[in-house]
Every structure is written in C-alpha cells, then in structure tokens.
Amino acid sequence: MAVLSSRYEDMSLHVLPESCIANVLSFTCPRDACRLSMVCSLFKSAEESDVVWERFLPLDYQSIISKSDVSSMLLASASSKKHLYLMLCEKPLIIEGGKKSFSLEKKSGKRCYMLSARDLTIVWGDTPPYWRWNSDPSSRFGEVAELISVCWLEIRGKINATMLSPATLYTAYLVFRPTGGVYGLDYHPVEVRVGLVGSESGKRNVYLDSESGCKQQYHFVRRHTRIFNRGRIVGMPASEPARESDGHYPKKRGDGWLEIELGDFFCKEGEDGELEMSVQEVKSGNWKGGLIVEGIEIRPKEDT
C-alpha cells in the first residue's frame, strides 16, 4: 500500500511545473480555462499566465489594435494578456478611422466586427432629402444614417472573409432603431441576403418595423353591416401567429439598439472571398422612412 501511495503522489498534478499546466490550458478555450481555474489553486495560478491568453488572442491582434487611434493607450493599460483579452470582449475597439469596430466573443475568443453606416453602401445615402447623417450619443460610431424618406431602400456591406475566425458559423445583423415616425415598413417586408460575392446566396424576407410582429398576428377584413351597408374593419386572429423569436422580426440588444438577422455564413479554413450582406425593399414602390442605421454586425452564431 505504501508503494501504491507513493506512486499516486508521484502522479499528482502538483509535481508538474506551473508552466506545463499553463501550456495545457492554452489548448482549451477561454470558457473552459476559466472553469478549470476553479478546480484548484494550481489551475487558478496557471490560468492567469500570459501563455494561456496569448493563445486565446488572435494571432494578428497587434496588427488589428494598431488600426485604432487608441492602440498605444490600450496596450499600456493592459496589465496582462488576460486583461487585454477581457477589454476586447467588453468594449468594442473602433478601428480604420471610425469605420469599423472589433471585439472578441468572450466564451470563445472568436472575432466580431461591426461595419459602421459610413462603411456601408447606401443608395441615395448622400442625398439630404432621403438620408441624413447625424451624431448619436448611444452609438459607438461618430455618425449614424437616418432614413428620411425613400421608395428605393438598398443597403449593402462587405468584409473580407480573411478578417473572420476560420471554421466558424457567423450571423450578420442590421443594427438600427426607429425614430418617432417610422412608416412604410409595417406590412412590407424587406429582402435580406448574406453570402460571398459572386456566389449563390439564400435570400429571405424580414420586417424592420418592431411592431410588425404584433400587427401580423391579425388579418384585417372588411365586413358589411346590414344597416346602411357601411364597411367596418374587424381584426381577426391569424391562423399562424407571428413569432418574434424566429429571426424575422427585430430584437432589442443590450445597448438599446435593435437588430434583425440578415443570414448565416460559415467561414471555412482558408476562405479568402469577400462576404456581402444586403438589405433592400425596392418592389412595393411605397415610400418609407423613420429608421436610424448604426451598421451591420457580424458575430459567431449564438448557441440554440
């Protein structure tokens, strides 16, 4: 028994150098490394190592950070690689002259980007009667685009797939909010697409009016009364109530803005094409307005 006890002690993790434990943890993911740090003090100490968090940061993180006006301040304020990682998770970094933001998904370290309204192609975007450019204290960007009134709504954004994390399923979202007088978008869906430029991409219809989910739960029909034969509008429950969680209607974000799913894209290993996302409503001919567009965000698809 004494021999077995001695062998068991020799096999204890405590006989391994902390650097060895840190190296093992670096082959996990941020979420698992944090969970393992709660197992014992040895794991906790190793999990704090720069060796671990250097592996969780993107290989080109220094190049990405250098595209920000606050790169020097950010790197100087980071007391460790873990601290830098958490800062990139908690507050998006504005890069490329304010045109994009970069952040990391906290649980996985996957890259997330948002293209600002100025980084998008907006048809008639520089025509004041149709669109107006404003500052907004609730936005991460210096400018947002306010839709005044258009009959041709078309918004497109592009990003090179090499900027995204490989072997990752992404979802693109239009980030926006209504003004006090949104109109022309309640009963008319917009067509959205996500896919590589030059490839066949699936399209679908979504609603930008945040109240459409409620309105679509009723069919409005005209019934005639016998007296004077005047028409009366009656709301009848729809046979299939609208579901606001199915991705066809906007959802409120933690930052107060709304977002609508545009579609998914799986970024393969070695993917080097250009990813394009589009939002358009050009068929009805109706005038529409009353939205403020912050940008298009691309982030790893949420677990369901």
C-alpha positions in Angstrom: 0.0 0.0 0.0 2.9 2.3 0.8 4.3 1.7 -2.6 0.9 2.5 -4.3 0.5 5.6 -2.2 4.0 6.8 -3.2 3.2 6.2 -6.9 -0.1 8.1 -6.6 1.7 11.1 -5.1 4.2 11.0 -8.0 1.3 11.2 -10.4 -0.2 14.2 -8.7 -0.6 17.3 -10.8 1.3 19.3 -8.2 4.5 17.7 -9.3 4.1 19.4 -12.7 5.6 22.9 -13.3 3.0 25.6 -13.5 4.3 26.5 -16.9 3.4 23.0 -18.1 -0.2 23.3 -16.7 -0.5 26.7 -18.4 0.6 25.3 -21.7 -2.1 22.6 -21.4 -4.8 25.2 -20.6 -3.8 27.2 -23.7 -5.0 24.3 -25.8 -8.6 24.6 -24.4 -10.8 27.7 -24.9 -11.4 30.8 -22.7 -14.6 29.4 -21.2 -13.0 26.0 -20.3 -9.8 27.6 -18.9 -11.9 29.8 -16.6 -13.9 26.8 -15.4 -10.7 24.8 -14.8 -9.3 27.7 -12.7 -12.0 27.0 -10.1 -10.8 23.4 -9.6 -7.7 24.1 -7.6 -5.2 26.8 -6.8 -2.6 25.4 -9.2 -5.0 25.7 -12.1 -6.0 29.2 -11.0 -2.5 30.4 -11.0 -1.7 28.8 -14.3 -4.9 30.2 -15.9 -3.6 33.7 -15.2 -0.5 33.2 -17.3 0.2 35.2 -20.4 1.0 31.9 -22.1 -2.7 30.9 -21.9 -4.2 34.2 -23.0 -1.7 34.9 -25.7 -3.0 31.7 -27.4 -6.6 32.9 -27.0 -6.0 36.3 -28.6 -6.0 36.4 -32.5 -2.6 35.8 -34.0 -2.6 39.2 -35.6 -4.2 41.1 -32.6 -1.3 43.6 -32.5 -1.9 44.5 -36.2 -5.7 44.8 -35.5 -5.2 47.0 -32.5 -2.7 49.2 -34.4 -5.6 50.3 -36.7 -7.2 52.1 -33.7 -6.5 55.6 -32.6 -6.2 54.4 -29.0 -3.9 51.5 -29.7 -1.0 52.8 -27.5 -3.3 53.6 -24.6 -5.0 50.3 -24.8 -1.8 48.3 -24.8 -0.3 50.4 -22.0 -3.4 50.0 -19.8 -3.5 46.2 -20.1 -1.8 44.7 -17.1 -1.7 41.2 -18.6 -2.8 39.3 -21.7 -5.9 38.2 -19.9 -6.7 41.8 -19.1 -6.3 42.8 -22.7 -8.5 39.9 -23.8 -11.3 40.9 -21.4 -11.0 44.6 -22.5 -11.5 43.5 -26.2 -14.5 41.4 -25.1 -16.2 44.1 -23.0 -15.7 47.2 -25.2 -15.6 47.2 -29.0 -12.4 48.8 -30.4 -13.0 51.4 -33.0 -10.7 50.8 -36.0 -10.0 52.0 -39.5 -10.7 55.7 -38.9 -14.0 55.0 -37.2 -15.4 52.9 -40.0 -15.4 49.5 -38.1 -15.4 48.1 -34.6 -13.6 45.0 -33.5 -14.3 42.8 -30.5 -14.0 39.2 -29.2 -16.7 36.8 -28.2 -15.9 36.2 -24.6 -16.5 32.5 -24.3 -14.6 31.5 -27.5 -12.3 34.4 -28.5 -13.8 34.4 -32.0 -13.6 37.7 -33.9 -16.6 40.0 -34.1 -16.9 43.1 -36.4 -19.4 45.9 -37.0 -19.4 47.9 -40.1 -20.5 51.5 -39.4 -23.1 53.1 -41.5 -20.3 55.1 -43.2 -18.7 51.8 -44.2 -21.9 50.7 -45.9 -23.1 51.4 -49.4 -26.5 53.1 -49.0 -28.3 54.1 -52.2 -29.2 57.8 -52.1 -27.2 57.9 -48.8 -25.6 61.3 -49.6 -28.8 62.9 -50.8 -30.2 65.0 -47.9 -33.9 64.7 -48.8 -33.6 61.0 -48.5 -31.0 60.3 -45.8 -29.4 62.4 -43.1 -26.1 61.9 -41.3 -26.2 62.6 -37.5 -24.2 62.0 -34.4 -25.8 59.8 -31.8 -24.6 59.5 -28.2 -25.9 56.0 -27.9 -23.8 54.8 -30.9 -20.2 53.5 -30.8 -19.5 55.4 -34.0 -19.2 59.1 -34.8 -22.0 59.1 -37.3 -25.3 57.2 -38.0 -27.6 57.3 -41.0 -31.1 58.5 -40.6 -33.6 57.3 -43.2 -35.9 60.3 -44.0 -37.9 59.1 -47.0 -37.1 56.8 -49.9 -39.0 54.5 -52.2 -35.8 52.5 -53.1 -34.3 51.1 -49.9 -30.9 49.4 -50.5 -28.1 48.9 -48.0 -25.0 46.8 -48.7 -21.9 45.9 -46.6 -18.8 44.0 -47.5 -16.0 42.4 -45.4 -13.1 40.2 -46.4 -13.6 36.7 -45.1 -9.9 36.5 -44.0 -10.8 39.0 -41.3 -13.1 36.5 -39.6 -12.3 33.5 -37.5 -11.9 30.3 -39.6 -14.1 27.2 -39.1 -16.8 29.4 -37.6 -20.5 29.9 -38.3 -21.3 33.6 -38.3 -24.6 35.5 -38.3 -24.9 39.0 -39.8 -27.3 41.6 -38.2 -28.5 45.0 -39.3 -28.3 47.3 -36.2 -30.8 50.1 -36.2 -33.6 51.8 -34.2 -36.8 53.6 -35.2 -37.4 57.3 -34.9 -40.7 58.7 -33.7 -42.3 58.3 -37.1 -41.4 55.0 -38.8 -43.7 54.4 -41.8 -43.9 52.3 -44.9 -42.3 49.2 -43.3 -45.1 47.8 -41.2 -46.8 45.5 -43.7 -44.0 45.3 -46.3 -41.0 43.0 -45.6 -37.5 43.7 -46.8 -35.3 41.2 -48.6 -32.0 40.3 -47.0 -29.1 38.2 -48.2 -25.7 37.1 -46.9 -23.1 35.3 -49.0 -19.8 35.5 -50.8 -19.6 38.0 -53.7 -20.3 36.0 -56.9 -21.9 33.0 -55.3 -25.5 32.0 -54.9 -26.7 33.2 -51.5 -30.0 32.5 -49.9 -32.5 35.3 -49.5 -35.4 35.7 -47.1 -37.9 38.3 -46.0 -37.8 40.1 -42.6 -39.6 43.0 -41.0 -37.8 46.2 -39.8 -40.8 47.6 -38.0 -40.5 46.4 -34.4 -44.3 46.4 -34.1 -44.9 44.2 -37.2 -44.8 41.0 -35.1 -47.9 42.2 -33.3 -49.6 43.6 -36.3 -49.1 40.4 -38.4 -50.9 38.4 -35.7 -54.2 39.7 -37.2 -55.8 39.5 -40.6 -57.8 42.7 -41.3 -61.0 42.1 -43.2 -63.9 44.3 -44.2 -67.3 43.3 -43.1 -70.6 44.9 -44.1 -73.3 45.7 -41.6 -77.0 45.4 -42.7 -77.8 48.9 -41.6 -76.7 51.5 -44.3 -74.3 48.7 -45.7 -71.3 50.6 -44.4 -67.9 48.8 -44.2 -66.4 48.0 -40.8 -62.7 46.9 -40.2 -62.5 43.8 -38.0 -59.3 42.3 -36.7 -59.4 38.5 -36.9 -56.7 36.3 -35.2 -54.3 34.9 -37.8 -54.2 31.1 -38.2 -50.4 31.2 -37.6 -49.4 33.9 -35.1 -46.2 35.7 -35.8 -43.2 34.6 -33.7 -40.8 37.4 -32.8 -38.0 34.9 -31.9 -37.8 33.2 -35.3 -35.3 35.8 -36.7 -37.9 37.5 -38.9 -38.5 40.4 -36.5 -36.2 42.8 -34.7 -34.9 42.0 -31.2 -33.6 44.5 -28.7 -29.9 44.5 -27.9 -28.2 45.1 -24.6 -27.0 48.5 -25.8 -30.6 49.7 -26.5 -30.5 49.3 -30.3 -32.5 46.8 -32.3 -31.1 44.1 -34.6 -32.5 41.9 -37.3 -30.9 38.7 -38.6 -29.7 39.0 -42.2 -28.4 35.5 -42.6 -25.7 33.0 -41.7 -22.3 32.4 -43.2 -19.8 29.5 -42.5 -16.3 30.8 -42.7 -14.1 27.9 -43.9 -10.4 27.4 -43.3 -8.5 29.4 -45.9 -11.6 31.3 -47.0 -10.5 34.4 -48.8 -13.6 35.7 -50.6 -15.5 38.9 -49.9 -18.6 38.5 -47.8 -21.5 40.7 -48.8 -24.7 41.5 -46.8 -27.6 43.3 -48.2 -31.0 44.8 -47.1 -33.4 46.0 -49.8 -37.0 46.9 -50.4 -37.5 48.0 -54.0 -40.6 46.2 -55.2 -43.5 47.8 -53.4 -42.9 51.3 -54.6 -44.0 52.6 -51.2 -42.2 55.5 -49.5 -40.7 54.5 -46.2 -38.7 56.3 -43.5 -38.2 56.7 -39.8 -35.2 54.5 -39.2 -31.7 55.2 -37.9 -29.0 52.8 -39.1 -25.9 52.2 -36.9 -24.3 49.5 -39.0 -24.1 45.8 -39.8 -22.6 43.4 -37.2 -21.0 40.0 -37.9 -20.5 37.8 -34.9 -20.4 34.0 -34.2 -23.9 32.4 -34.3 -25.4 32.1 -30.9 -25.9 28.6 -29.4 -29.5 27.5 -29.6 
